[in-house]
C-alpha cells in the first residue's frame, strides 16, 4: 500500500469552496464556505440556460449567505477572487 503526501506552503494553498445545501426551497438561505476573508469575491448566479441572474460581492467573510432563487430549476454559482475561480451548483425545488 502506498500513500501520497502532498506538501504545500501557505502561500500556494487554496482551499476548496463548498455550497450548502445543494438542494433548496425557493428563498431558503444558502451558504458558500471557504472564502478568504482578506479578499473581495465576486459571486455570479446563472440559470441553467446560462442567463446571469444576480451579482453579489463578499468582503471580509469566510462564509457568505444568500437566498436561493424563487423559480424552480438548476443554478450555477461562480465565485471569482484572487485565490478562487470556481463554479458550484444548486437546485431549487418546490
C-alpha positions, 0 to 999 in steps of 0.5 A: 500500500502506498500513500501520497503526501502532498506538501504545500506552503501557505502561500500556494494553498487554496482551499476548496469552496463548498455550497450548502445545501445543494438542494433548496426551497425557493428563498431558503438561505444558502451558504458558500464556505471557504472564502478568504476573508482578506479578499473581495469575491465576486459571486455570479448566479446563472440559470441553467440556460446560462442567463446571469441572474444576480451579482453579489460581492463578499468582503471580509467573510469566510462564509457568505449567505444568500437566498436561493432563487424563487423559480424552480430549476438548476443554478450555477454559482461562480465565485471569482477572487484572487485565490478562487475561480470556481463554479458550484451548483444548486437546485431549487425545488418546490 
